[in-house]
Amino acid sequence: MAELFFDCTHGVHKDTFASSLIALLPDPQAFMGSLEALDIPGCRFDLLVAQDRGVFGVHLAVRQKNHEAQAHGHDVSGHAHGAHEHPHHSVEEVHHIIEHAGLPEEVREHVLGVYDIIAAAEAAAHGVDVSEVHFHEVGNHEAIAYICAASMAFVQLDVERATASSVCTGFGFVDCAHGRLPIPAPATANILTDVPTFAGNVEGELTTPTGAALVKHFASSFGDMPSLVFEAFGFGVGPQGLDSKSTMRTVLGTER
């Protein structure tokens, strides 16, 4: 039985999670063509490879295409825009983009499932109903693109089960749309309820709400790595490559 194990001992970000799965695919470049075919407003994808002393890391970068259309005063979806996306995104707006992105049904259900987790956590953090939630960073086009990429890669890997380690959150404070918050931020803490976590010894936000929601959605349990015959390792890194604070290793194997 093919399985995945998410090693979250260095944290989980949306880009490192997606990157670690893409690194396990037999043809990552062909996969990039599938991503570019998606209809996610203003986004394009690049796959970067970092190497140091025989260690390979992959970074999926989501780029904004808005600057290419600014001369016409419209973004790629045909709507007028300024230099940046607006800072608030309703649940309905996010669902609309997902429903019209051209995703296969199984992938779309995973993406919506991840956002259900985020919406419930945000609602609990702000004391409102899920229907009243407005996303900030987690609802922008870039975040949607990363969640779509992770979900597409997971489906293509065609595994029967995924599990995960304890999750490293980091420590200290983070500045976000809601101000200066302790780490883990309230939404992240809500998502990781019932998940084993630890702060680690690196200051900073090593696990974000989106990263936490991705691993919470895809992992059926958390704890030690199961007994596996290793087939491949996918190493996802951040924009700083192998020097990124938060990195993600995903193991593909079969049960002993």
ZINORVEN-V256738 format. One line per field, one symbol per residue. ss: DSSP state (2 for helix, 1 for strand, 0 for the rest). burial: + if it has 16 or more other ideal C-beta (glycine too) atoms within 10 Angstrom, else -. A space follows every 10 residues. Layout:
# ZINORVEN-V256738
ss = ???
burial = ???
This chain:
# ZINORVEN-V256738
ss = 0111111000 0102222222 2200000222 2222220000 0011111111 1100111111 1111022222 2201000001 0000000011 2222222220 0000222222 2222222222 2222220002 2201102220 2222222222 2222222000 1111001100 1011110011 1100022222 2000001100 0010001022 2222222200 0100000111 1111110100 1000000111 111110
burial = --++++++++ ++++++++++ +++++--+-- ++-++--+-+ +++++-+--+ ------++++ -+-+-+---- ----++---- +---+---+- +--+--++-- +-+---++-+ ++-++-++++ +++++----- --++++-+++ ++++++++++ +++++++-+- -+++++++++ +--+-+---- +-++++++++ ++--+-+--+ ----++++++ +++++++++- -+-----+-- --++++++-- ++-+++++++ +++---
